Amino acid sequence: MSDAPPRRRLSKVDRHAQLLDVARELIRDAGTDELTLGRLAERAGVTKPLVYDHFGDRAGLLAELYRAFDARQRETLEAAIERVERTLPAVAGVVAAAYIDCCVAEGQEMADVVAALAGSSTLSRVRQEAEEAYVAMCRAALEPLAGPLDAAGLHAFVGAADALARTVLAGRIGAARARAVLTRVLIAIALDPTEVTS
């Protein structure tokens, strides 16, 4: 007779979260090229059909990993904004810091997920939805302090933030430097006197 405790059946939501955690471990250990639904099932101790039921295919899994990252990034930003003094430099600073810090916390695994999905219509759609939601949060935080913001400028901020985060992950600059530069970029966008258009 085994002394091992009986296996606990997880709810669908808990199983989904567990599978995403295991997928991140696989990426960290072996890279995205080695991430397959079969390997994920084996590492998680579940059947392949269960994994396919959750994600459909590899692109679906990678997209879910990206969505989970995006949700954590928005939660980080929301929490930071709630705690900050309501001045443009302070809010711009926490917006910039939240973006960089979340990317650093996610590590190279998320950059690898994005690279693995490059060129896929799934990632394009998921990234566009994520960027629109993030830009809306930035707009809501900054417009009471700076007035109407140019949508193109906010999308430029996201592009700059992505580039700086990749540079930090590559070890070419420090996170503090990236946060400072990104804060200045965001303040410049917020104070841009040109006509605002959507």
Secondary structure, DSSP 8 states (H G I E B T S, - for coil): ---S-------HHHHHHHHHHHHHHHHHHH-GGG--HHHHHHHHTS-HHHHHHHHSSHHHHHHHHHHHHHHHHHHHHHHHHHHS-SSHHHHHHHHHHHHHHHHHHH-HHHHHHHHHTTT-HHHHHHHHHHHHHHHHHHHHHHHHHH-S--HHHHHHHHHHHHHHHHHHHTTSS-HHHHHHHHHHHHHHHHT--S----
